[in-house]
């Protein structure tokens, strides 16, 4: 039988080791799940379920993380960053975050809004003159737009622009953001501006607006105003050569249902000089870096006593700005809406999380949510086109909420 003092020592040792393991993966202060109202046993079930996707060869690897009450209570890496090289996924490996670039760029633009650089209802042509004479496709005819595209339309995806995928960007990779913006609006719009929610490349235009309004390149602005203050040392458009070995391979499933490399260390365009600073989906990052950004959002714009963006500005961004737009029901239903840069949950007791939860995901297998009611951030990172088919986000989110005990 253990002596009482020996038991205390054992518990201290366990807590020390727990803290050491988590701190090896993050700059966040750590805590045990139980102390922050989570079930350790349920988190083990979450791990087993997420690991099963790797074991079944649906994806190559997955990294999951949960912050509650400002403490990192869960961090797990499983699988291989590259299957052929049999490299285990490390805590600081780098991911293509795809559309999780959008919330970062949207926050950056709204930082300029709170400085009085523009109003949300300003027409975009006020800052980018080429937006003045746009056309829209109506049935088989092309007609001048009735409504000018406003800046709020870019942020909430009601500008009438279309969606662009990886192949679309590869065709224009040598264009600057200014050239890309002006070239992209030569084609007719898909919808009349301000009438329809349609997910699009509008955040690229937000990126160029940042350049126009700040007189700085987008990457420079993001680094000085967001990445450096948040100590996001591994977030960028262009991969430094010294960090190439940390890039996780992106996989696609072939006709034989096998994982095949789509983008890896040897052929990735991210290691070359990046010309097009793609604000819709071009950033690379790590779980730890994106946790810092997410935690700043949870903490009303404050991080380590630095106010990155005002609470009032974030509150505005978290409102449902999709009200009155066509296709809103198709896209969200009554329980969700879209703010200025991310999805927002409008009702409690839904499968989407608590009322007020917000966040977004990326088509390469990245996902994050911020839940102010539960004082929580939860996130996963993988590199696969298959996560939507696998319903990975829905399963992960459900397991997170099932793990809460108080």
Buried (B, 14 or more C-beta within 10 A) or exposed (E): EEEEEEEEEEEEEEBEEBBEEBBEBBEBEBBBBEEBBBBEEBBEEBBEBBBEBBEEBBBBBBBBBBBBEBBBBBBBBBBBBBBEEEBEBBBBBBBBBBBBBBBBBBBBBBBBBBEEBBEBEBBBBBBBEBBEEBBBBEEEEEEEBEBBBBBBBBBBBBBBBBBBEBEEBEEBBEBBBEBBBBEBBEEBBBBBBBBBBBBBBBBBBBBBBBBBBBEBBBBEBBBEBBBEBBEBBBBBBBBEEEBBBBBBBBBBBEEEEEBEBBBBBEEBBBBEEBBBBBBBBBBBBBBBBBBBBBBBBBBBBBBEEEEBBBEEBBEBBBBBBBEEBBBBEEBBEEBBBBBBBBBBBBEEEBEBBBBBBBBBBBBBBBBBBBBBEBBBBBBBBBBBBBBEEBEBBEBBBBBBBEBBEE
